[in-house]
C-alpha cells in the first residue's frame, strides 16, 4: 500500500517533517510505548539494563586508567569517561536503531498511511528515555569522584543547547540511514563499522587538549577533527560537566552548522526514497 502524502517544496521539507511529527504524535507515542515494552518484556531487572552497559564499560576503562594514573587521579576518570560515553551511546543506539526502523516495521509501512519519518524519530525518543536514565550515572560519578572543575555552576545553562544539537544530529543522520537502508540493505553494517571507528575518533577515552595534541598540530587539523560534529558535542559535554567551564563556542557552532547540513541532507534523502518503501519491503 502506497501512502500518498503531499510533497512540499524542497526548501520547506525540514519544517514539514516536524509538523508531520506533531500532527501524528499519537502514532509516535504508540511506537515509543511499543519499543519500550518490547525491549524490557520478561526482564526481571527492567530499566536497570539500560545503565548496565555504560556502567560496565566505564568500570573497565576506569580500572585500566587507575594503573595509568597511580597518583590517584585514575578513580576520578570515572566522571571523565561517563560524561562522554553516555552521550556517545545515545547517538550510537539511535543510529543503529534508525537503520532498521523502517525494515522492522514493514507490515505497518505497507498497510497504514502515516508519515514514515515517525519511525526513526520513535527510535530517537525511545533512546532519549534511556539517555535520561543513564545520565544518573554521570551525576553519581561526579558526586563520588569530584572532577577538577566546579561542575555545578552557571555553565550548566549550556546543556540544553548542546542537547538540542545532539538530538538534531541523531535525527538528521537517523533519517538518512533509515531511508537508505531500505534501498541498500548493507547500510546497517556500514553504520555498525562506522560507530566502531567513531569510538576511537571521538574524544571518549582521551582529551586532545589534555594530551597536548593540538599544541603540536597545525590549526587546520584542529578544525578538520571537529568537523565531525559528534566529536564537538562530546567535547562540549566534557567542558560543561567535567571541567566546569563553558564549551568552546567555535567548536559548538561548527557542530551546529554541520548538524544543519546533515539534517537537511537526511530529510531530503528520506523523502526522496519514501515513496518506494512499500515496493521495496
Order of alpha helices (4+ residues) and beta strands (2+ residues): alpha-alpha-alpha-alpha-alpha-alpha-alpha-alpha-alpha-alpha-alpha-alpha-alpha
